[in-house]
Amino acid sequence: MVACFSRLSWIPRSPFFIRLGGVVLGRVIFVVCVEVRRGMILRCTGCGSEVGAGARFCPNCGAQLGPVVPSPSGLVYLFGDRFAGRDKLLSAGEKLPCSDVKVQKKDLVQAMFRGAFASLERDGHLSLTLGQKKALLFKTSAVFVTLNRREVQESGGLETRILHALTGDPRRDCVEEVVGRVIGEDSIDPWGVVIDQTREYLLQHGYFVEGERGGLGKFIPGRKLLPQCERIIALQRHLSAVQALLEGLPSRDSALNKQLCEDIKRGITLRYETQELDVDE
């Protein structure tokens, strides 16, 4: 089923509307404003056409429309307290949407990657195997990824980014390197990069909306994203499947699961860039 959903788009108040407020034009503007404010502007992910609120099928391509359930990695992020340890005093914490709980950011992102790899293997997109790779003068254990099929929705979150990062050559596609490609350039906060990518994905499907910063907040870089808690809370019924997916990894192959965790952690850490501070002597 192809699904679509996007955030609410408001028509701002403007003196321009008032100056042009003739009888005919005024009515047209009024109708447009009412239509936009009464519902949400939907866009079909199949063809990109705008779809009226309440529509069950896309008028352009005929695709069936409905709410999008986030990918497993997205659900892990939204309900991170089920998958990551609580924030400690000296650790980098991540405040969860619709909650006052802060979890350990590193644990959260590693769980997101585990959920993404596990779901892609479950759905037949890839296979994970334990093997050996050369490292200077000796060999080390590593988890390798074999690409089976790449077809997946473009807006599939971290799972889609993993598939796009695969070369198709299992010798080059070890988990450590794939994770590094997903993150991209080196960063002082590679864990935050993955979280930002996931928030953008959830924004596309209406689980966040853009808000305006007030006061001194206007000087903070980046956009302000507001979680849509009613929609997010309704996703709790899907958590048991994600928990079973993650719990199934060690029970299926404990050695592979242990190495997978180590490779994900190493792949993220290799993208960590330290900043050198210039100190005047």
N, C-alpha and C positions, 0 to 999 in steps of 0.2 A: 504494500500500500504506500503510495506517495503521499506525504503529508506536508502541510505548509502552515506557517504561523509567523507573524512578525509583530513588532512593537507598535504601540499607538503613536500616531503622528498628528500633532495639533496644528491648526492654522492660527498663527499668532494674531493678536489684536494690533491694528495699525491704523493711523490716521488716513492712510491711503484708501482704505475701505470706506471711510466716512466721506471723504471728498468725492468719491465716485458713486455715492449712494443714491443713484437715480432709481426710478420705480422698477425698471426691468433689471438693471444690473444689480441693484440692491437685493432683489429677490434671488437672483442667481447665486450671489455670494452667500446669502443666508442659507440657501439649500445646501450648498457645499459644506458650509461650516457645520450644519446639523448632521449631515451624513458622516463626516469625519469624526465628530465628537460623540455620536451615538454608538459607534462601533469601532473596531480595529481594522486597519487596512491590511488585508491579507495578500500575500504574494505566493504563487504556486512555485514550489521548488522543482517541479518538473519542467516548466517552460518559462517561468519568471513573470507570467502575466498577473496583473492585479485581479483580485477576486473579492467580490462583495462580502460583507459580514453575513454570516449565516449560510453561505453557499456550501453545498455538499460536494459539488464537482466543479472543476476548473472549466469555465466556458470556452477556453481556447483549446486545451489538449484533452479535456475530459477526465483528468486524473481525479481520483477520490481524495477528498480533503479531510483532515482531522488533526488533532493535537499531536505534536511530536514528543515521544518519550525520549529523554536524553540517553546517549550511549552510556554504557557501564562506567566509563571514566568520568563522565559528567555527573552521574549519580553519586559516585564516590566523593567528588568534590562537594556537592550540595549537602551531603550527609556525612561529612568527614569524621565526625565523632564516633561513627560506627566502625571506622577503618583505620584511624590514626590515633596515636596517644595524645593526651591532653598537653597543652603548652606548659613547658617548664620555665623556671625563672630566667635562665640564661639562654634559652633556645629561641629561634625565630618562629614566632607564632602566626597563625593565619586565622582570623575571625571568620566564622562560618556565616553564610547568608541566613537570615531569619533566626538567628541565635546569638546569644552572648558568649557562647563557647569558643575558645581559641584552642586550636590543635597545633601540633608540631608540623610545620610546613614541609620539612623534608620527608617525614613519614607519610604525609598526605599525598605528595606528588609521586612518591614511589608506589603507593597503593593505586594511584590513578593509572600509572604505567602498567602495573601488574594486571589490573582489571582490563585495560585495553588489549594487551597481548593475549590474555586468556580468552576474551570474547572473540577476538579475531581467529584464534585457533579453533574455538568451539564452532564458529560459523563457517569453517573451512577455507578462510582466506589465506591462512598461512599455517606452517607446522614448526614447532619448536623442538630442537634436538640438542643433546649435550655432546660436546666434542672437545677437541684440543686445537688451540691456535698458537702460532709461533710468537714468541716474545723475546727478542734479542737472541740469547744463546740457549734458551730453553722453551718448553711449551707449557701453556697454562690452560686450565679448563675454561670453557666458554659455552654460552647458549647461542646456537645459530638459528637463523630464520630462513625457511624456505617459502617463497611466495607461490601460492597455488592459484589465486585469482585476485585481481585488483579491483574488480567492480564493486563500488560502494558509493553511497550518497556523498556528494561533494561537501555537504555540511555535517559530516559525521564526527566532528570533534577530534579528539586525540587519536582515535582509531584511524580516521582518514589520513591524518598527518603521518602516522606510522607507515601505512601502505604506500604513501607517496615517497617516503624516505627509503624504501627498499629498491635495490638495484636489480634484483632478480638473480644475483649471483650469491649463493649461500656462503661462499668463502669470504665475501666482503660484507655480508649482512649478518654480522654477529650483533647481539642485542646492544652491547656497549656502544658500538658505532652508530646503530640506528637511532638510539636515544639521543646521541650527540647531534645527528642530522635534524631530528625533530626540533630540538632547541634552537639550532642555528648558530649564530655568532656567540662568541664568549660573552659572558655577562657577570656582573657582580652579584646577580641574583637569578641563576638559571631556574630555580624552583618557581620564582615569581613569574618568569617568562611562560612556563607551562600553565600556571594558574590564569594568567592574562589571556592566553590562547583559548582556554576552556570557557572563561567568562564571555569572550567574544562569541563563541559558538552558542552559548546559552542565551546571549542577547539576541541572536538571529531568530531564536525560536520562542521569544516572549517570556523567558524566565527572568530576564532583567530588562529594565528600560533605562534610557538615559535621563538623568536629572540635571538640574542647574545648580551650580555652586553659588552660595551667597557669602557676602562679607569677605573675609580674608581667604575663604576657600577658592575664590576666583583665581588666586595666584598659584594654586596647586596644579602641577602639570597632569595631563591625562583627563579622561572623562569620569564623571561620577555615574556609577551604575547602581540602580536601585533594584533589589530583589523583589520579585512578585510572589510574596509569601504564600498566598492562597493556592497558587498553581504549584509551587514547590512542595508544600506540605502534602498535596494530593498525590505526590509521587512516591510516598512511603511504601505503598503496596508493592512496588517493584524492587525494594531493597533485599528481600529474602533471596531473590534469584541472583543478585550480584554477590551477596554473601556466600551463597552456595558455590558460585563460580570461583571465588577466591579460595574458599576452603577446599575445593576439589583439586587445586594444583598440588599441594603437598601430599595429599592422599594418593594421587595418581603416580607421582614420581618425586619423592622427597629430595633427591640429589639435584634434579633439574630445577625444582622450585627454589632451592637454596642458592644455586648458581644464578638463576634468573634475578633474584633479589640483589645479589652482589653486583651483577652486570649493570642493572638499572642504576644502582647507587653510583657505580664507578662512571657510567656514561654521563650522568648529571654532573658529578663532581669535576670531570674533565672539562666541562664548559664553564667552570667557575673561574672568573678572572679577578685577580687581586688588583687593587688600585694602589699605586705608589704615590705617596704624598710628598710634595716638595717642601722641605724644611729649610728655612733660611739659617745659615750658620752665623 
